[in-house]
Amino acid sequence: MDNWADIEFSSIHNILEQLETIKLVQSNIKAENGGQTSRKVYYITDEGKLVLKKKIKTILSKKGKIIYPFDLGLANM
């Protein structure tokens, strides 16, 4: 995401937590290095996929130039 959006890691984490609250993503804790460290991994839910597709269609159906790099990156995912 750093390649096409100017957004800080803390902002991404906050957004992911909000998306999890409304059940558009879910998270799991993944153990690394033999279980000594772990990290939270987010996955898009089926509902999240439906919302994402709808939002992409809305963005791409508007006439004119896409202003925000985030929208362009999202459309190209």
Residue, then its C-alpha position, 0 to 999 in steps of 0.5 A: m500500500d505504501n506504493w500508492a497511498d500516503i498513509e501512516f501505519s497507525s492509520i492503517h491499523n485504526i482503519l482495520e480495527q474499524l473494518e473489523t468492528i463492522k465485520l468487513v474484515q476479520s483477524n487471526i493471530k499468527a505465531e512466528n519463529g516457533g511461537q515466540t512472536s506473533r502478529k495479527v493478520y487481517y482477512i477480508t470477509d465475504e461481506g467485505k468483498l461485496v462492499l469492496k466490489k460495490k465501492i470500486k464500481t461506484i468509483l469507476s462509474k463516475k465521470g472525470k479524473i480519479i483524484y485520490p491515489f488511494d482510489l486508483g490503487l483500490a480500483n487496481m487491486 
